[in-house]
């Protein structure tokens, strides 16, 4: 499970601001999202979700993360690190 902080826009859409994950040393690391590059409503394995591609800086390097928000369960998932 991914801990996430987001903003709900007046139109009801969600914008992720930051998330927390466990790094290689098993410590919690907070990642501040600099830009949401793309968001799209998808269905993955029968689950309605919203896919977000987000740019963030981690340890001085830019990374692109794919986050997914499961609409029915209201849960977030770090789907993959693109680069």
N, C-alpha and C positions, 0 to 999 in steps of 0.2 A: 504494500500500500504506500502511496505517495502522499506526503503532506503538502498541501497546496494553498496558496493565498491568491484569491482572484477578486475581480470587481464585476459586479453585475451592472450592465449598462441599462439606461432607461427603456430600451427596446427589448430587454430580457436576455440579451446575449451575455456570455461570460468572457472575460479577458483575464488570462492568467498573469500574475505579477511576479511570483517567485514560488519556488518549491524546495523541499528539503529531501535529500537522499543520503544514503550511506556510501562513503567512499571506500577505496581499497583498504584503508587502515581501519575500517569499521567505525568511523566517526561520522556523525551527522554533519552534512555540509549544506548550507543554504545557497541556492543559485537564484540570482536576480535576473529576471527576463528583461532584456534590453529592447526586443522587438518581436512582435508576433508577425511572422512573415506571411502566414497562410492559415486559414481555418476553414473547415468544411465538415458538414454533417455526413456521416457515413454509417454503413451497417457492416459490422465485422463479426463473423461467426454468429449471426443472428442477433447481435446486440447493437441497438441504436447508440451511436456515439458521436462525439465531435472531435475531430482530429485537428491538432494545432502544431504547426512548425514554428519553433521559437528560437531566436538567437540569444545567447547569453555568453558572458565572459567567465571562464573558470580557470583559476590559477594563471591569469594573464593571457589566456588563449581563447579565441572565439570558438564557440561550439554551437551546433545546430541540433536541437532536441525535437523529437516528435512525442508530444503528450497526447493522451486520449482521455476524454471525459465520458464515462458511461452514464447516459441520461437517466435510465431507470434506477440504477443503484446509487447515483450521485457520487461516484468514486473516480479518482484520477489514477492514471497509469503512465509511467515513463515507458513508452513503447520501444524507442530506440534512440541511440545517439548517432546522428547522420554523419557528422564529422566533428 
